[in-house]
Amino acid sequence: MRTIGLTLTALVLTGPALAQQPGTAPPAANAATLDRYLMGWERSMESVTTLAARLKRTEKDTTLDSNRVLVGEAYYKKSGKGANAVNKALMQMRLEGKQDLAEKYVCTGTYLYQFLPEEKKIKYFEVPRPKPGQGMEDNFLSFLFGMKADEAKKRYDLRLTKEDKFYVYVDVLPRTQADKEDFKQAQLVLNKDTFLPRRLWFVGSNKSETIWDIDPVEKNRELADRIFDVPQTPTGWKLEPGKRPEAAAPPQIVPKNSR
């Protein structure tokens, strides 16, 4: 579930305007400045009820020396607080220049549905209820939307490496072994006015790089609940459990012409 959560939560979860590249930033700014920006980020995330974003993801395979670019959109909706919080999301991506769907995720709050177009399958995963004080999912990217500033500083080595007129650049290193299995290093770029994510760059455990460009991103836009409905199973496709086959089968919608 960690890999799926990593993908989905990064909308929730960058581009030419950000000329500064990871690893080339000047020396770190003082801790007080970093704290000020982290508190701004925390307050901004606490007031989020919905997010709508256009996405571009660039995957750099260092082993094969190849790039893959996907574009798409994501939507996120939160209701309730604490243990009663329900997080819903949808993300769908296509290869740049192509119309066919390459990947899609729908989180209804109870189940996560992963579309696998090449296999004509939809895999489902039961979404575990968060523990007290825990975010949507216990991995690095969950801190973007569900972690307090103090928790982030304890869990990750954070360093403010640059700020300009529009953006704040924060380098992130993992501390725990579990987080090191998710990523080796990362850089988060926040919009200086809204504190919403603008770009996320990270190096995975296999040393390949991923860059998420998030532009534009709209906060608290009205989103219809039907966006996050249980997806239909297309004719000829299969619905099957993912890594947790012991979980109860989720609701499903079967097209009438396939009955």
C-alpha positions in Angstrom: 0.0 0.0 0.0 2.9 2.4 0.5 3.7 2.7 -3.2 0.0 3.3 -4.1 -0.3 5.8 -1.3 2.8 7.5 -2.5 1.4 7.9 -6.0 -2.1 8.9 -5.0 -1.3 11.4 -2.2 1.0 13.3 -4.4 -1.8 15.4 -5.7 -3.2 15.7 -4.1 -0.8 15.2 -5.3 6.3 22.2 -11.4 7.7 23.7 -14.5 9.8 26.3 -16.5 9.2 29.0 -14.0 11.2 27.1 -11.4 14.7 27.3 -12.8 16.3 26.2 -9.6 17.1 22.4 -9.8 17.3 20.1 -6.8 20.8 19.8 -5.4 22.0 23.2 -6.7 20.5 25.4 -4.0 22.5 27.9 -1.9 23.3 27.3 1.8 20.3 26.8 4.2 18.4 29.8 5.6 18.0 30.2 9.3 15.7 27.9 11.3 13.3 30.6 12.3 12.5 31.4 8.7 11.9 27.7 8.0 9.6 27.5 11.0 7.6 30.4 9.7 7.0 28.8 6.4 6.2 25.4 7.9 3.6 27.0 10.1 2.1 28.8 7.1 2.0 25.5 5.3 0.3 23.8 8.3 -2.4 26.5 8.5 -3.0 26.3 4.8 -3.4 22.5 4.9 -5.7 22.6 7.9 -8.2 24.9 5.9 -8.3 22.6 2.9 -11.6 20.9 2.2 -11.1 20.3 -1.5 -8.2 20.5 -4.1 -8.3 20.4 -7.8 -5.1 20.2 -9.7 -3.6 19.7 -13.2 -0.6 17.4 -13.1 2.5 16.5 -15.0 4.7 13.7 -13.9 8.2 13.1 -15.3 9.8 9.8 -14.5 13.6 9.5 -15.1 14.8 5.9 -15.1 18.5 6.2 -14.4 19.2 2.5 -15.1 17.7 2.6 -18.6 18.5 6.3 -19.2 14.9 7.0 -20.3 12.1 9.4 -19.5 8.4 8.9 -19.3 6.0 11.9 -19.1 2.4 11.6 -18.0 -0.2 14.4 -17.7 -3.6 14.4 -16.1 -5.7 15.8 -13.2 -6.5 15.1 -9.6 -9.2 15.9 -7.2 -9.3 15.7 -3.4 -12.1 16.1 -0.9 -11.9 16.0 2.9 -14.8 15.9 5.4 -14.8 15.5 9.1 -11.9 15.8 11.5 -9.5 13.5 13.4 -10.6 9.8 13.6 -13.9 10.8 11.8 -12.1 12.3 8.8 -13.0 10.9 5.4 -10.6 11.5 2.5 -11.7 11.0 -1.0 -9.6 11.4 -4.1 -9.4 10.8 -7.9 -6.3 10.9 -10.1 -6.1 9.9 -13.7 -3.1 10.2 -16.0 -2.3 9.7 -19.7 1.0 9.5 -21.6 1.8 13.0 -22.9 0.4 13.3 -26.4 -1.9 10.3 -26.0 -5.6 10.1 -25.3 -5.8 6.6 -23.8 -5.9 6.3 -20.0 -2.5 5.1 -18.6 -3.5 5.0 -14.9 -6.4 5.9 -12.7 -7.0 5.8 -8.9 -10.3 6.4 -7.1 -10.5 6.6 -3.3 -14.0 6.5 -2.0 -12.9 7.0 1.6 -13.4 3.3 2.3 -11.7 1.6 -0.7 -9.0 2.6 -3.1 -9.5 1.4 -6.7 -6.5 1.1 -9.0 -7.2 0.9 -12.7 -4.7 -1.3 -14.8 -5.7 -0.6 -18.4 -3.1 -3.0 -19.9 -4.3 -5.9 -17.8 -8.0 -4.8 -18.0 -8.2 -5.0 -14.3 -9.3 -2.9 -11.4 -7.7 -3.8 -8.1 -9.2 -2.7 -4.8 -7.6 -2.0 -1.4 -9.3 -1.4 1.8 -8.3 2.0 3.2 -7.2 1.5 6.9 -8.6 3.9 9.4 -5.8 6.2 10.6 -4.4 5.8 14.1 -4.7 8.8 16.5 -2.4 11.5 15.3 -1.7 9.7 12.0 -2.4 11.2 8.6 -4.1 9.7 5.6 -1.4 7.1 5.1 1.9 6.5 6.9 4.4 7.5 4.2 6.5 10.5 3.1 4.0 12.2 0.9 1.2 12.1 3.5 3.0 15.0 5.2 2.0 17.2 2.4 -1.6 17.3 3.6 -1.9 15.6 6.9 1.1 16.3 9.2 1.8 19.0 11.6 4.9 21.2 11.2 6.4 19.9 14.4 5.8 16.3 13.4 7.4 16.9 10.0 10.5 18.4 11.6 10.8 15.3 13.9 10.3 12.8 11.1 12.3 14.4 8.3 15.5 16.4 8.0 14.2 19.6 6.5 16.3 22.4 5.1 15.1 25.7 3.6 17.5 26.0 0.7 16.0 28.9 -1.3 13.2 31.4 -1.5 12.4 33.9 -4.2 9.6 36.2 -5.1 7.1 33.4 -5.7 8.3 30.1 -4.2 9.9 28.5 -1.1 12.2 25.5 -1.7 12.6 22.9 1.1 15.0 19.9 0.8 13.8 16.8 2.6 15.8 13.8 3.8 14.2 10.7 5.5 15.2 9.7 9.0 13.4 6.3 9.5 14.2 3.1 7.7 10.5 2.9 6.5 10.8 6.3 4.9 14.1 5.5 3.4 12.4 2.6 1.6 10.0 5.2 0.0 12.6 7.8 -1.1 16.3 8.8 -0.7 15.9 12.5 -1.0 13.3 15.1 -2.1 12.6 18.7 -2.7 9.3 20.4 -2.0 8.4 23.7 -3.6 5.6 25.7 -2.1 3.8 28.7 -3.4 4.8 31.6 -1.3 1.3 33.2 -1.2 -0.9 30.1 -0.7 1.7 27.5 0.7 0.1 24.9 -1.7 2.5 22.5 -3.4 3.9 23.7 -6.7 6.5 21.0 -7.4 7.7 17.8 -5.8 10.9 16.1 -6.8 12.2 12.9 -5.2 14.6 10.1 -5.7 13.2 6.6 -5.1 14.9 3.7 -3.4 16.0 2.5 -6.9 17.7 5.9 -7.5 15.2 6.8 -10.3 13.8 10.4 -10.2 10.2 11.5 -10.2 9.1 15.1 -10.7 5.5 16.2 -10.0 4.5 19.5 -11.6 1.3 20.8 -10.0 -0.1 23.7 -12.0 -2.6 25.1 -11.5 -4.0 23.9 -8.1 -7.3 25.3 -6.8 -8.2 25.2 -3.1 -11.7 24.7 -1.8 -13.4 24.7 -5.2 -16.8 23.1 -5.2 -16.5 19.4 -6.2 -19.5 17.1 -6.8 -19.5 14.0 -4.7 -20.1 11.8 -7.7 -16.5 12.4 -8.8 -15.5 9.9 -6.0 -18.3 7.3 -6.6 -17.4 3.6 -6.8 -16.2 3.2 -10.4 -17.9 1.0 -12.9 -16.2 -2.2 -13.9 -15.9 -1.9 -17.8 -17.1 -4.8 -19.9 -14.4 -7.4 -20.2 -12.5 -6.1 -17.2 -12.0 -7.9 -13.8 -12.3 -6.5 -10.3 -10.0 -8.2 -7.9 -8.3 -7.6 -4.5 -4.9 -6.1 -4.3 -2.3 -6.9 -1.6 -5.0 -7.5 1.1 -7.1 -10.4 -0.3 -8.6 -11.0 3.1 -10.5 -7.7 3.0 -14.2 -7.9 2.3 -15.2 -7.3 -1.3 -16.1 -3.6 -1.9 -19.2 -2.3 -3.6 -19.0 -2.5 -7.4 -21.0 -1.3 -10.3 -21.3 -3.7 -13.3 -22.4 -2.3 -16.6 -25.9 -3.6 -17.6 -24.7 -4.9 -21.0 -22.2 -7.2 -19.2 -24.8 -9.1 -17.1 
